[in-house]
């Protein structure tokens, strides 16, 4: 799946209008069971890869430029 591959290379998915972002931190890339981050205005939480993919699909998140990290989490 393209989205999974993109997450595993540090691509950030999100919506700048709602300030929602899903990404895999650089420290998790290459891990056997990596965690991703779901970030909103009121905080962040760790989610597993399947939940990250679900959030991207359900929230219709697209590749974006994060206000702090830029284009990539790496």
mmCIF file of the N, C-alpha and C atoms, coordinates in Angstrom:
data_MODEL
# 
_entry.id   MODEL 
# 
loop_
_atom_site.group_PDB 
_atom_site.id 
_atom_site.type_symbol 
_atom_site.label_atom_id 
_atom_site.label_alt_id 
_atom_site.label_comp_id 
_atom_site.label_asym_id 
_atom_site.label_entity_id 
_atom_site.label_seq_id 
_atom_site.pdbx_PDB_ins_code 
_atom_site.Cartn_x 
_atom_site.Cartn_y 
_atom_site.Cartn_z 
_atom_site.occupancy 
_atom_site.B_iso_or_equiv 
_atom_site.pdbx_formal_charge 
_atom_site.auth_seq_id 
_atom_site.auth_comp_id 
_atom_site.auth_asym_id 
_atom_site.auth_atom_id 
_atom_site.pdbx_PDB_model_num 
ATOM 1   N N  . UNK A 1 1  ? 0.845   -1.176 0.000  1.00 0.00 ? 1  UNK A N  1 
ATOM 2   C CA . UNK A 1 1  ? 0.000   0.000  0.000  1.00 0.00 ? 1  UNK A CA 1 
ATOM 3   C C  . UNK A 1 1  ? 0.895   1.246  0.000  1.00 0.00 ? 1  UNK A C  1 
ATOM 4   N N  . UNK A 1 2  ? 0.589   2.145  -0.880 1.00 0.00 ? 2  UNK A N  1 
ATOM 5   C CA . UNK A 1 2  ? 1.407   3.358  -1.048 1.00 0.00 ? 2  UNK A CA 1 
ATOM 6   C C  . UNK A 1 2  ? 1.479   4.171  0.239  1.00 0.00 ? 2  UNK A C  1 
ATOM 7   N N  . UNK A 1 3  ? 0.368   4.408  0.925  1.00 0.00 ? 3  UNK A N  1 
ATOM 8   C CA . UNK A 1 3  ? 0.364   5.229  2.133  1.00 0.00 ? 3  UNK A CA 1 
ATOM 9   C C  . UNK A 1 3  ? 1.270   4.649  3.206  1.00 0.00 ? 3  UNK A C  1 
ATOM 10  N N  . UNK A 1 4  ? 1.254   3.331  3.377  1.00 0.00 ? 4  UNK A N  1 
ATOM 11  C CA . UNK A 1 4  ? 2.114   2.690  4.371  1.00 0.00 ? 4  UNK A CA 1 
ATOM 12  C C  . UNK A 1 4  ? 3.578   2.909  4.020  1.00 0.00 ? 4  UNK A C  1 
ATOM 13  N N  . UNK A 1 5  ? 3.911   2.733  2.772  1.00 0.00 ? 5  UNK A N  1 
ATOM 14  C CA . UNK A 1 5  ? 5.288   2.946  2.310  1.00 0.00 ? 5  UNK A CA 1 
ATOM 15  C C  . UNK A 1 5  ? 5.708   4.396  2.534  1.00 0.00 ? 5  UNK A C  1 
ATOM 16  N N  . UNK A 1 6  ? 4.812   5.318  2.245  1.00 0.00 ? 6  UNK A N  1 
ATOM 17  C CA . UNK A 1 6  ? 5.121   6.735  2.434  1.00 0.00 ? 6  UNK A CA 1 
ATOM 18  C C  . UNK A 1 6  ? 5.333   7.069  3.911  1.00 0.00 ? 6  UNK A C  1 
ATOM 19  N N  . UNK A 1 7  ? 4.490   6.527  4.788  1.00 0.00 ? 7  UNK A N  1 
ATOM 20  C CA . UNK A 1 7  ? 4.689   6.736  6.220  1.00 0.00 ? 7  UNK A CA 1 
ATOM 21  C C  . UNK A 1 7  ? 6.051   6.227  6.654  1.00 0.00 ? 7  UNK A C  1 
ATOM 22  N N  . UNK A 1 8  ? 6.420   5.052  6.133  1.00 0.00 ? 8  UNK A N  1 
ATOM 23  C CA . UNK A 1 8  ? 7.693   4.431  6.519  1.00 0.00 ? 8  UNK A CA 1 
ATOM 24  C C  . UNK A 1 8  ? 8.911   5.165  5.969  1.00 0.00 ? 8  UNK A C  1 
ATOM 25  N N  . UNK A 1 9  ? 8.700   6.149  5.106  1.00 0.00 ? 9  UNK A N  1 
ATOM 26  C CA . UNK A 1 9  ? 9.818   6.955  4.615  1.00 0.00 ? 9  UNK A CA 1 
ATOM 27  C C  . UNK A 1 9  ? 9.794   8.373  5.198  1.00 0.00 ? 9  UNK A C  1 
ATOM 28  N N  . UNK A 1 10 ? 8.870   8.619  6.145  1.00 0.00 ? 10 UNK A N  1 
ATOM 29  C CA . UNK A 1 10 ? 8.853   9.905  6.831  1.00 0.00 ? 10 UNK A CA 1 
ATOM 30  C C  . UNK A 1 10 ? 7.879   10.929 6.296  1.00 0.00 ? 10 UNK A C  1 
ATOM 31  N N  . UNK A 1 11 ? 7.082   10.569 5.293  1.00 0.00 ? 11 UNK A N  1 
ATOM 32  C CA . UNK A 1 11 ? 6.096   11.510 4.752  1.00 0.00 ? 11 UNK A CA 1 
ATOM 33  C C  . UNK A 1 11 ? 5.063   11.819 5.829  1.00 0.00 ? 11 UNK A C  1 
ATOM 34  N N  . UNK A 1 12 ? 4.659   13.068 5.898  1.00 0.00 ? 12 UNK A N  1 
ATOM 35  C CA . UNK A 1 12 ? 3.685   13.524 6.885  1.00 0.00 ? 12 UNK A CA 1 
ATOM 36  C C  . UNK A 1 12 ? 2.338   13.707 6.204  1.00 0.00 ? 12 UNK A C  1 
ATOM 37  N N  . UNK A 1 13 ? 1.302   13.137 6.801  1.00 0.00 ? 13 UNK A N  1 
ATOM 38  C CA . UNK A 1 13 ? -0.060  13.303 6.314  1.00 0.00 ? 13 UNK A CA 1 
ATOM 39  C C  . UNK A 1 13 ? -0.792  14.213 7.277  1.00 0.00 ? 13 UNK A C  1 
ATOM 40  N N  . UNK A 1 14 ? -1.664  15.051 6.754  1.00 0.00 ? 14 UNK A N  1 
ATOM 41  C CA . UNK A 1 14 ? -2.388  15.929 7.655  1.00 0.00 ? 14 UNK A CA 1 
ATOM 42  C C  . UNK A 1 14 ? -3.346  16.846 6.956  1.00 0.00 ? 14 UNK A C  1 
ATOM 43  N N  . UNK A 1 15 ? -3.821  17.808 7.728  1.00 0.00 ? 15 UNK A N  1 
ATOM 44  C CA . UNK A 1 15 ? -4.731  18.845 7.265  1.00 0.00 ? 15 UNK A CA 1 
ATOM 45  C C  . UNK A 1 15 ? -4.329  20.114 8.012  1.00 0.00 ? 15 UNK A C  1 
ATOM 46  N N  . UNK A 1 16 ? -3.777  21.072 7.292  1.00 0.00 ? 16 UNK A N  1 
ATOM 47  C CA . UNK A 1 16 ? -3.308  22.305 7.933  1.00 0.00 ? 16 UNK A CA 1 
ATOM 48  C C  . UNK A 1 16 ? -4.453  23.145 8.492  1.00 0.00 ? 16 UNK A C  1 
ATOM 49  N N  . UNK A 1 17 ? -5.646  23.003 7.925  1.00 0.00 ? 17 UNK A N  1 
ATOM 50  C CA . UNK A 1 17 ? -6.788  23.781 8.418  1.00 0.00 ? 17 UNK A CA 1 
ATOM 51  C C  . UNK A 1 17 ? -7.264  23.289 9.776  1.00 0.00 ? 17 UNK A C  1 
ATOM 52  N N  . UNK A 1 18 ? -7.251  21.979 9.989  1.00 0.00 ? 18 UNK A N  1 
ATOM 53  C CA . UNK A 1 18 ? -7.686  21.420 11.274 1.00 0.00 ? 18 UNK A CA 1 
ATOM 54  C C  . UNK A 1 18 ? -6.518  21.127 12.213 1.00 0.00 ? 18 UNK A C  1 
ATOM 55  N N  . UNK A 1 19 ? -5.303  21.343 11.739 1.00 0.00 ? 19 UNK A N  1 
ATOM 56  C CA . UNK A 1 19 ? -4.074  21.097 12.518 1.00 0.00 ? 19 UNK A CA 1 
ATOM 57  C C  . UNK A 1 19 ? -4.005  19.654 13.005 1.00 0.00 ? 19 UNK A C  1 
ATOM 58  N N  . UNK A 1 20 ? -4.334  18.715 12.126 1.00 0.00 ? 20 UNK A N  1 
ATOM 59  C CA . UNK A 1 20 ? -4.227  17.286 12.413 1.00 0.00 ? 20 UNK A CA 1 
ATOM 60  C C  . UNK A 1 20 ? -3.109  16.709 11.566 1.00 0.00 ? 20 UNK A C  1 
ATOM 61  N N  . UNK A 1 21 ? -2.269  15.877 12.160 1.00 0.00 ? 21 UNK A N  1 
ATOM 62  C CA . UNK A 1 21 ? -1.144  15.287 11.433 1.00 0.00 ? 21 UNK A CA 1 
ATOM 63  C C  . UNK A 1 21 ? -0.923  13.856 11.892 1.00 0.00 ? 21 UNK A C  1 
ATOM 64  N N  . UNK A 1 22 ? -0.536  13.007 10.963 1.00 0.00 ? 22 UNK A N  1 
ATOM 65  C CA . UNK A 1 22 ? -0.140  11.632 11.254 1.00 0.00 ? 22 UNK A CA 1 
ATOM 66  C C  . UNK A 1 22 ? 1.206   11.411 10.586 1.00 0.00 ? 22 UNK A C  1 
ATOM 67  N N  . UNK A 1 23 ? 2.164   10.898 11.356 1.00 0.00 ? 23 UNK A N  1 
ATOM 68  C CA . UNK A 1 23 ? 3.492   10.645 10.805 1.00 0.00 ? 23 UNK A CA 1 
ATOM 69  C C  . UNK A 1 23 ? 4.203   9.592  11.636 1.00 0.00 ? 23 UNK A C  1 
ATOM 70  N N  . UNK A 1 24 ? 5.237   9.030  11.041 1.00 0.00 ? 24 UNK A N  1 
ATOM 71  C CA . UNK A 1 24 ? 6.088   8.080  11.739 1.00 0.00 ? 24 UNK A CA 1 
ATOM 72  C C  . UNK A 1 24 ? 7.381   8.808  12.098 1.00 0.00 ? 24 UNK A C  1 
ATOM 73  N N  . UNK A 1 25 ? 7.680   8.928  13.381 1.00 0.00 ? 25 UNK A N  1 
ATOM 74  C CA . UNK A 1 25 ? 8.918   9.601  13.778 1.00 0.00 ? 25 UNK A CA 1 
ATOM 75  C C  . UNK A 1 25 ? 10.144  8.884  13.206 1.00 0.00 ? 25 UNK A C  1 
ATOM 76  N N  . UNK A 1 26 ? 11.181  9.630  12.944 1.00 0.00 ? 26 UNK A N  1 
ATOM 77  C CA . UNK A 1 26 ? 12.415  9.064  12.370 1.00 0.00 ? 26 UNK A CA 1 
ATOM 78  C C  . UNK A 1 26 ? 12.948  7.917  13.222 1.00 0.00 ? 26 UNK A C  1 
ATOM 79  N N  . UNK A 1 27 ? 12.780  8.002  14.527 1.00 0.00 ? 27 UNK A N  1 
ATOM 80  C CA . UNK A 1 27 ? 13.297  6.955  15.416 1.00 0.00 ? 27 UNK A CA 1 
ATOM 81  C C  . UNK A 1 27 ? 12.543  5.633  15.275 1.00 0.00 ? 27 UNK A C  1 
ATOM 82  N N  . UNK A 1 28 ? 11.362  5.647  14.670 1.00 0.00 ? 28 UNK A N  1 
ATOM 83  C CA . UNK A 1 28 ? 10.547  4.443  14.508 1.00 0.00 ? 28 UNK A CA 1 
ATOM 84  C C  . UNK A 1 28 ? 10.724  3.791  13.138 1.00 0.00 ? 28 UNK A C  1 
ATOM 85  N N  . UNK A 1 29 ? 11.268  4.532  12.186 1.00 0.00 ? 29 UNK A N  1 
ATOM 86  C CA . UNK A 1 29 ? 11.435  4.006  10.832 1.00 0.00 ? 29 UNK A CA 1 
ATOM 87  C C  . UNK A 1 29 ? 12.401  2.823  10.860 1.00 0.00 ? 29 UNK A C  1 
ATOM 88  N N  . UNK A 1 30 ? 11.970  1.711  10.279 1.00 0.00 ? 30 UNK A N  1 
ATOM 89  C CA . UNK A 1 30 ? 12.785  0.506  10.238 1.00 0.00 ? 30 UNK A CA 1 
ATOM 90  C C  . UNK A 1 30 ? 12.547  -0.445 11.395 1.00 0.00 ? 30 UNK A C  1 
ATOM 91  N N  . UNK A 1 31 ? 11.747  -0.034 12.380 1.00 0.00 ? 31 UNK A N  1 
ATOM 92  C CA . UNK A 1 31 ? 11.439  -0.903 13.511 1.00 0.00 ? 31 UNK A CA 1 
ATOM 93  C C  . UNK A 1 31 ? 10.448  -1.981 13.076 1.00 0.00 ? 31 UNK A C  1 
ATOM 94  N N  . UNK A 1 32 ? 10.466  -3.106 13.788 1.00 0.00 ? 32 UNK A N  1 
ATOM 95  C CA . UNK A 1 32 ? 9.573   -4.212 13.439 1.00 0.00 ? 32 UNK A CA 1 
ATOM 96  C C  . UNK A 1 32 ? 8.097   -3.835 13.643 1.00 0.00 ? 32 UNK A C  1 
ATOM 97  N N  . UNK A 1 33 ? 7.782   -3.207 14.745 1.00 0.00 ? 33 UNK A N  1 
ATOM 98  C CA . UNK A 1 33 ? 6.409   -2.757 15.042 1.00 0.00 ? 33 UNK A CA 1 
ATOM 99  C C  . UNK A 1 33 ? 6.434   -1.264 15.354 1.00 0.00 ? 33 UNK A C  1 
ATOM 100 N N  . UNK A 1 34 ? 6.548   -0.437 14.329 1.00 0.00 ? 34 UNK A N  1 
ATOM 101 C CA . UNK A 1 34 ? 6.719   1.003  14.560 1.00 0.00 ? 34 UNK A CA 1 
ATOM 102 C C  . UNK A 1 34 ? 5.456   1.673  15.088 1.00 0.00 ? 34 UNK A C  1 
ATOM 103 N N  . UNK A 1 35 ? 5.664   2.703  15.873 1.00 0.00 ? 35 UNK A N  1 
ATOM 104 C CA . UNK A 1 35 ? 4.569   3.550  16.324 1.00 0.00 ? 35 UNK A CA 1 
ATOM 105 C C  . UNK A 1 35 ? 4.545   4.804  15.463 1.00 0.00 ? 35 UNK A C  1 
ATOM 106 N N  . UNK A 1 36 ? 3.364   5.345  15.303 1.00 0.00 ? 36 UNK A N  1 
ATOM 107 C CA . UNK A 1 36 ? 3.193   6.606  14.601 1.00 0.00 ? 36 UNK A CA 1 
ATOM 108 C C  . UNK A 1 36 ? 2.639   7.613  15.594 1.00 0.00 ? 36 UNK A C  1 
ATOM 109 N N  . UNK A 1 37 ? 2.569   8.854  15.173 1.00 0.00 ? 37 UNK A N  1 
ATOM 110 C CA . UNK A 1 37 ? 2.043   9.913  16.025 1.00 0.00 ? 37 UNK A CA 1 
ATOM 111 C C  . UNK A 1 37 ? 0.806   10.500 15.359 1.00 0.00 ? 37 UNK A C  1 
ATOM 112 N N  . UNK A 1 38 ? -0.259  10.640 16.141 1.00 0.00 ? 38 UNK A N  1 
ATOM 113 C CA . UNK A 1 38 ? -1.444  11.380 15.703 1.00 0.00 ? 38 UNK A CA 1 
ATOM 114 C C  . UNK A 1 38 ? -1.427  12.672 16.494 1.00 0.00 ? 38 UNK A C  1 
ATOM 115 N N  . UNK A 1 39 ? -1.283  13.784 15.798 1.00 0.00 ? 39 UNK A N  1 
ATOM 116 C CA . UNK A 1 39 ? -1.116  15.087 16.428 1.00 0.00 ? 39 UNK A CA 1 
ATOM 117 C C  . UNK A 1 39 ? -2.317  15.961 16.100 1.00 0.00 ? 39 UNK A C  1 
ATOM 118 N N  . UNK A 1 40 ? -2.859  16.595 17.138 1.00 0.00 ? 40 UNK A N  1 
ATOM 119 C CA . UNK A 1 40 ? -3.938  17.554 16.990 1.00 0.00 ? 40 UNK A CA 1 
ATOM 120 C C  . UNK A 1 40 ? -3.551  18.815 17.749 1.00 0.00 ? 40 UNK A C  1 
ATOM 121 N N  . UNK A 1 41 ? -4.360  19.854 17.631 1.00 0.00 ? 41 UNK A N  1 
ATOM 122 C CA . UNK A 1 41 ? -4.063  21.105 18.329 1.00 0.00 ? 41 UNK A CA 1 
ATOM 123 C C  . UNK A 1 41 ? -3.900  20.912 19.834 1.00 0.00 ? 41 UNK A C  1 
ATOM 124 N N  . UNK A 1 42 ? -4.676  20.009 20.407 1.00 0.00 ? 42 UNK A N  1 
ATOM 125 C CA . UNK A 1 42 ? -4.652  19.841 21.865 1.00 0.00 ? 42 UNK A CA 1 
ATOM 126 C C  . UNK A 1 42 ? -3.681  18.771 22.347 1.00 0.00 ? 42 UNK A C  1 
ATOM 127 N N  . UNK A 1 43 ? -2.830  18.229 21.489 1.00 0.00 ? 43 UNK A N  1 
ATOM 128 C CA . UNK A 1 43 ? -1.831  17.268 21.932 1.00 0.00 ? 43 UNK A CA 1 
ATOM 129 C C  . UNK A 1 43 ? -1.525  16.197 20.902 1.00 0.00 ? 43 UNK A C  1 
ATOM 130 N N  . UNK A 1 44 ? -0.740  15.228 21.345 1.00 0.00 ? 44 UNK A N  1 
ATOM 131 C CA . UNK A 1 44 ? -0.333  14.114 20.479 1.00 0.00 ? 44 UNK A CA 1 
ATOM 132 C C  . UNK A 1 44 ? -0.524  12.803 21.209 1.00 0.00 ? 44 UNK A C  1 
ATOM 133 N N  . UNK A 1 45 ? -0.677  11.744 20.408 1.00 0.00 ? 45 UNK A N  1 
ATOM 134 C CA . UNK A 1 45 ? -0.700  10.422 21.015 1.00 0.00 ? 45 UNK A CA 1 
ATOM 135 C C  . UNK A 1 45 ? -0.063  9.427  20.061 1.00 0.00 ? 45 UNK A C  1 
ATOM 136 N N  . UNK A 1 46 ? 0.534   8.402  20.650 1.00 0.00 ? 46 UNK A N  1 
ATOM 137 C CA . UNK A 1 46 ? 1.124   7.329  19.860 1.00 0.00 ? 46 UNK A CA 1 
ATOM 138 C C  . UNK A 1 46 ? 0.028   6.393  19.395 1.00 0.00 ? 46 UNK A C  1 
ATOM 139 N N  . UNK A 1 47 ? 0.117   5.972  18.141 1.00 0.00 ? 47 UNK A N  1 
ATOM 140 C CA . UNK A 1 47 ? -0.827  5.003  17.579 1.00 0.00 ? 47 UNK A CA 1 
ATOM 141 C C  . UNK A 1 47 ? -0.030  3.971  16.794 1.00 0.00 ? 47 UNK A C  1 
ATOM 142 N N  . UNK A 1 48 ? -0.570  2.768  16.683 1.00 0.00 ? 48 UNK A N  1 
ATOM 143 C CA . UNK A 1 48 ? 0.132   1.767  15.884 1.00 0.00 ? 48 UNK A CA 1 
ATOM 144 C C  . UNK A 1 48 ? -0.092  2.047  14.402 1.00 0.00 ? 48 UNK A C  1 
ATOM 145 N N  . UNK A 1 49 ? 0.623   1.333  13.566 1.00 0.00 ? 49 UNK A N  1 
ATOM 146 C CA . UNK A 1 49 ? 0.585   1.588  12.129 1.00 0.00 ? 49 UNK A CA 1 
ATOM 147 C C  . UNK A 1 49 ? -0.813  1.408  11.555 1.00 0.00 ? 49 UNK A C  1 
ATOM 148 N N  . UNK A 1 50 ? -1.523  0.387  11.971 1.00 0.00 ? 50 UNK A N  1 
ATOM 149 C CA . UNK A 1 50 ? -2.869  0.164  11.415 1.00 0.00 ? 50 UNK A CA 1 
ATOM 150 C C  . UNK A 1 50 ? -3.821  1.295  11.810 1.00 0.00 ? 50 UNK A C  1 
ATOM 151 N N  . UNK A 1 51 ? -3.704  1.817  13.023 1.00 0.00 ? 51 UNK A N  1 
ATOM 152 C CA . UNK A 1 51 ? -4.537  2.946  13.437 1.00 0.00 ? 51 UNK A CA 1 
ATOM 153 C C  . UNK A 1 51 ? -4.144  4.208  12.677 1.00 0.00 ? 51 UNK A C  1 
ATOM 154 N N  . UNK A 1 52 ? -2.867  4.404  12.428 1.00 0.00 ? 52 UNK A N  1 
ATOM 155 C CA . UNK A 1 52 ? -2.417  5.558  11.646 1.00 0.00 ? 52 UNK A CA 1 
ATOM 156 C C  . UNK A 1 52 ? -3.014  5.511  10.239 1.00 0.00 ? 52 UNK A C  1 
ATOM 157 N N  . UNK A 1 53 ? -2.988  4.347  9.623  1.00 0.00 ? 53 UNK A N  1 
ATOM 158 C CA . UNK A 1 53 ? -3.556  4.202  8.281  1.00 0.00 ? 53 UNK A CA 1 
ATOM 159 C C  . UNK A 1 53 ? -5.060  4.434  8.297  1.00 0.00 ? 53 UNK A C  1 
ATOM 160 N N  . UNK A 1 54 ? -5.728  3.959  9.338  1.00 0.00 ? 54 UNK A N  1 
ATOM 161 C CA . UNK A 1 54 ? -7.174  4.178  9.463  1.00 0.00 ? 54 UNK A CA 1 
ATOM 162 C C  . UNK A 1 54 ? -7.479  5.671  9.605  1.00 0.00 ? 54 UNK A C  1 
ATOM 163 N N  . UNK A 1 55 ? -6.711  6.374  10.444 1.00 0.00 ? 55 UNK A N  1 
ATOM 164 C CA . UNK A 1 55 ? -6.919  7.809  10.633 1.00 0.00 ? 55 UNK A CA 1 
ATOM 165 C C  . UNK A 1 55 ? -6.704  8.580  9.328  1.00 0.00 ? 55 UNK A C  1 
ATOM 166 N N  . UNK A 1 56 ? -5.689  8.221  8.592  1.00 0.00 ? 56 UNK A N  1 
ATOM 167 C CA . UNK A 1 56 ? -5.418  8.885  7.310  1.00 0.00 ? 56 UNK A CA 1 
ATOM 168 C C  . UNK A 1 56 ? -6.595  8.700  6.363  1.00 0.00 ? 56 UNK A C  1 
ATOM 169 N N  . UNK A 1 57 ? -7.130  7.486  6.330  1.00 0.00 ? 57 UNK A N  1 
ATOM 170 C CA . UNK A 1 57 ? -8.253  7.194  5.432  1.00 0.00 ? 57 UNK A CA 1 
ATOM 171 C C  . UNK A 1 57 ? -9.535  7.882  5.903  1.00 0.00 ? 57 UNK A C  1 
ATOM 172 N N  . UNK A 1 58 ? -9.898  7.707  7.175  1.00 0.00 ? 58 UNK A N  1 
ATOM 173 C CA . UNK A 1 58 ? -11.159 8.228  7.697  1.00 0.00 ? 58 UNK A CA 1 
ATOM 174 C C  . UNK A 1 58 ? -11.175 9.753  7.737  1.00 0.00 ? 58 UNK A C  1 
ATOM 175 N N  . UNK A 1 59 ? -10.066 10.352 8.118  1.00 0.00 ? 59 UNK A N  1 
ATOM 176 C CA . UNK A 1 59 ? -9.992  11.816 8.213  1.00 0.00 ? 59 UNK A CA 1 
ATOM 177 C C  . UNK A 1 59 ? -9.621  12.461 6.864  1.00 0.00 ? 59 UNK A C  1 
ATOM 178 N N  . UNK A 1 60 ? -9.401  11.629 5.833  1.00 0.00 ? 60 UNK A N  1 
ATOM 179 C CA . UNK A 1 60 ? -9.048  12.098 4.481  1.00 0.00 ? 60 UNK A CA 1 
ATOM 180 C C  . UNK A 1 60 ? -7.816  13.013 4.513  1.00 0.00 ? 60 UNK A C  1 
ATOM 181 N N  . UNK A 1 61 ? -6.781  12.570 5.247  1.00 0.00 ? 61 UNK A N  1 
ATOM 182 C CA . UNK A 1 61 ? -5.553  13.354 5.361  1.00 0.00 ? 61 UNK A CA 1 
ATOM 183 C C  . UNK A 1 61 ? -4.695  13.156 4.117  1.00 0.00 ? 61 UNK A C  1 
ATOM 184 N N  . UNK A 1 62 ? -3.995  14.188 3.734  1.00 0.00 ? 62 UNK A N  1 
ATOM 185 C CA . UNK A 1 62 ? -3.140  14.180 2.545  1.00 0.00 ? 62 UNK A CA 1 
ATOM 186 C C  . UNK A 1 62 ? -1.724  14.587 2.928  1.00 0.00 ? 62 UNK A C  1 
ATOM 187 N N  . UNK A 1 63 ? -0.789  14.384 2.025  1.00 0.00 ? 63 UNK A N  1 
ATOM 188 C CA . UNK A 1 63 ? 0.580   14.822 2.280  1.00 0.00 ? 63 UNK A CA 1 
ATOM 189 C C  . UNK A 1 63 ? 0.589   16.334 2.461  1.00 0.00 ? 63 UNK A C  1 
ATOM 190 N N  . UNK A 1 64 ? 1.224   16.773 3.548  1.00 0.00 ? 64 UNK A N  1 
ATOM 191 C CA . UNK A 1 64 ? 1.261   18.205 3.850  1.00 0.00 ? 64 UNK A CA 1 
ATOM 192 C C  . UNK A 1 64 ? 2.635   18.601 4.382  1.00 0.00 ? 64 UNK A C  1 
ATOM 193 N N  . UNK A 1 65 ? 2.811   19.894 4.498  1.00 0.00 ? 65 UNK A N  1 
ATOM 194 C CA . UNK A 1 65 ? 3.998   20.438 5.146  1.00 0.00 ? 65 UNK A CA 1 
ATOM 195 C C  . UNK A 1 65 ? 3.631   20.742 6.595  1.00 0.00 ? 65 UNK A C  1 
ATOM 196 N N  . UNK A 1 66 ? 4.280   20.062 7.522  1.00 0.00 ? 66 UNK A N  1 
ATOM 197 C CA . UNK A 1 66 ? 4.042   20.259 8.952  1.00 0.00 ? 66 UNK A CA 1 
ATOM 198 C C  . UNK A 1 66 ? 4.586   21.630 9.345  1.00 0.00 ? 66 UNK A C  1 
ATOM 199 N N  . UNK A 1 67 ? 3.901   22.378 10.215 1.00 0.00 ? 67 UNK A N  1 
ATOM 200 C CA . UNK A 1 67 ? 4.374   23.727 10.564 1.00 0.00 ? 67 UNK A CA 1 
ATOM 201 C C  . UNK A 1 67 ? 5.734   23.779 11.243 1.00 0.00 ? 67 UNK A C  1 
ATOM 202 N N  . UNK A 1 68 ? 6.171   22.678 11.879 1.00 0.00 ? 68 UNK A N  1 
ATOM 203 C CA . UNK A 1 68 ? 7.469   22.659 12.540 1.00 0.00 ? 68 UNK A CA 1 
ATOM 204 C C  . UNK A 1 68 ? 8.465   21.785 11.789 1.00 0.00 ? 68 UNK A C  1 
ATOM 205 N N  . UNK A 1 69 ? 8.052   20.572 11.411 1.00 0.00 ? 69 UNK A N  1 
ATOM 206 C CA . UNK A 1 69 ? 8.956   19.605 10.794 1.00 0.00 ? 69 UNK A CA 1 
ATOM 207 C C  . UNK A 1 69 ? 9.124   19.755 9.288  1.00 0.00 ? 69 UNK A C  1 
ATOM 208 N N  . UNK A 1 70 ? 8.212   20.438 8.655  1.00 0.00 ? 70 UNK A N  1 
ATOM 209 C CA . UNK A 1 70 ? 8.300   20.585 7.202  1.00 0.00 ? 70 UNK A CA 1 
ATOM 210 C C  . UNK A 1 70 ? 7.683   19.395 6.480  1.00 0.00 ? 70 UNK A C  1 
ATOM 211 N N  . UNK A 1 71 ? 8.328   18.941 5.399  1.00 0.00 ? 71 UNK A N  1 
ATOM 212 C CA . UNK A 1 71 ? 7.793   17.900 4.537  1.00 0.00 ? 71 UNK A CA 1 
ATOM 213 C C  . UNK A 1 71 ? 7.964   16.493 5.100  1.00 0.00 ? 71 UNK A C  1 
ATOM 214 N N  . UNK A 1 72 ? 8.930   16.297 5.993  1.00 0.00 ? 72 UNK A N  1 
ATOM 215 C CA . UNK A 1 72 ? 9.273   14.950 6.426  1.00 0.00 ? 72 UNK A CA 1 
ATOM 216 C C  . UNK A 1 72 ? 9.594   14.911 7.909  1.00 0.00 ? 72 UNK A C  1 
ATOM 217 N N  . UNK A 1 73 ? 9.310   13.761 8.514  1.00 0.00 ? 73 UNK A N  1 
ATOM 218 C CA . UNK A 1 73 ? 9.634   13.584 9.936  1.00 0.00 ? 73 UNK A CA 1 
ATOM 219 C C  . UNK A 1 73 ? 11.089  13.195 10.161 1.00 0.00 ? 73 UNK A C  1 
ATOM 220 N N  . UNK A 1 74 ? 11.822  13.006 9.087  1.00 0.00 ? 74 UNK A N  1 
ATOM 221 C CA . UNK A 1 74 ? 13.230  12.587 9.181  1.00 0.00 ? 74 UNK A CA 1 
ATOM 222 C C  . UNK A 1 74 ? 14.170  13.779 9.197  1.00 0.00 ? 74 UNK A C  1 
# 
